[in-house]
Amino acid sequence: MKWLVLLGLVALSECIVILPLRKMKTLRETLREKNLLNNFLEERAYGLSKRDSKITIHPLKNYLDMAYVGNITIGTPPQEFRVVFDTGSADLWVPSISCVSPACYTHKTFNPHNSSSFGQTHQPISISYGPGIIQGFLGSDTVRIGNLVSPEQSFGLSLEEYGFDSLPFDGILGLAFPAMGIEDTIPIFDNLWSHGAFSEPVFAFYLNTNKPEGSVVMFGGVDHRYYKGELNWIPVSQTSHWQISMNNISMNGTVTACSCGCEAPLDTGTSMIYGPTKLVTNIHKLMDARLENSEYVVSCDAVKTLPPVIFNINGIDYPLRPQAYIIKIQNSCRSVFQGGTENSSLNTWILGDIFLRQYFSVFDRKNRRIGLAPAV
């Protein structure tokens, strides 16, 4: 999960529980003021959106299009926390009441002594998130996401935090594969799955734009009301991240990046779109963007005439309109494309919330694939 922008109402109907996600300002702004559906159906596909399916839909709050945060509780009696539901990591953690970092003073902290179901392992942990890191210890307790209950759930308690100041959430709830998690722990999605919390091991995100309410993460199935057309299924290419293979990126009919194919994690914990710096610079040249204070900006009038940036994935085009990839902050119009992935891989792009707001996304653990369809 990148930290540039890291960043319950529960409605029950026909066995569907909906929990909202909420949207947040970027940290940067805050601090400076081929369709695979048929194959899918042939192999005993999930009963998507069937009325008898067991789906939990959890609300997320959208903080100014830059972070989506939902509530969970930990312990007995429950202590409530705001977390990012992050497909880019696998661990769950919240601040400990014993945390000594300034970031913990502005966030809710967990008090183990106030929970009759808490178990401590005394195992030290350290988890890195790009420029952020937490250090602490491992515990276990009952964790609830809406009506979903994960008993004896391992989770981290931070004693020190770096890079989490001024962020509008208390902790992180990782939804990546277990291989990314702390050794010998079971991530919360896997624990819920093993306890039969949902009939099908899938979760999905609907991230809205410009509205605090209405975003959701859903577990155990898919609600068709949140997308248009059919889901296109893409195999996961690397089973630690939710990573897929991308064919190319183009503008105006010309391939501008990823010309020989590349890899792309879909990361709900990242707000922007990241790629190799040289290729991102090429895209900015085609936008006629100029560099100002380490960010690329364009004339706000250009948004009316700029072409879409098209991501071709598994033979299907996923366009991103300029209204999506150019964001206006005060009187400045800035590109959401950021460089830097060459530091870890020369052939990787990270598709964050900017992309996922345009496309409803389904993460299928059993069949190791991701489904995408235009969001409503």
GICORCOR-V421986 format. One line per field, one symbol per residue. phi: phi as a letter, one per 20 degrees, with the letter a starting at -180 (. if undefined). burial: I if it has 24 or more other ideal C-beta (glycine too) atoms within 12 Angstrom, else O. Layout:
BEGIN
phi->???
burial->???
END
This chain:
BEGIN
phi->.edgcgi.gcddblmddddedcecfffffffcl.fdffffffdlffffmffefdddddfceeelmdbcccecccncffdececeedfebcddbbfefefdeggffdcfcedffecfdfcddmefcbcdcledbccabecbafdcdmeecdflefbecfdcccndfmeebebcdecffggeefgmddgfffffgfemfbfcecbbcddecmcfdofbdccnrcdffebdmdfddcffebeceedcedfaccblmdfdalfdnbdbfecfeceeddbfgfffffffffeledeclmceccffffgfdfefedeeclndecfcfgfeeddecldddcfeecepfffdbeccddeefgfffecgcdddffelbcdcbgff
burial->IIIIIIIIOOOOOOOIIIIIIIIIIIIIIOOOOOOIIOOIOOOOIIOIIOOOIIIIIIIIIIIIIIIIIIIIIIIOOIIOIIIIIIIIIIIIIIIIIOIOIOIIOOIIIIOIOOIOIIOOOOOOIOIIIIOIIIIIIIIIIIIIIIIIIIIIIIIIIIIIIIIIOIIIIIIIIIIIIIOIIIOOIIIIIIIIIOOOIIOIIIIIIIIIIOOIIIIIIIIIIIIIOIIOOIIIIIOIIOIOIIIIIIIIIIIOOOIIIIOOOIIIIIIIIIIIIIIIOOIIIIIIOIIOIOOOOOIIIIOOOIIOOIIIIIIIIIOIIIIIIIIIIIIIIOOOIIIIIIIIIOOOOOOIIIIIIIIIIIIIIIIIIIIOIIIIIIIO
END
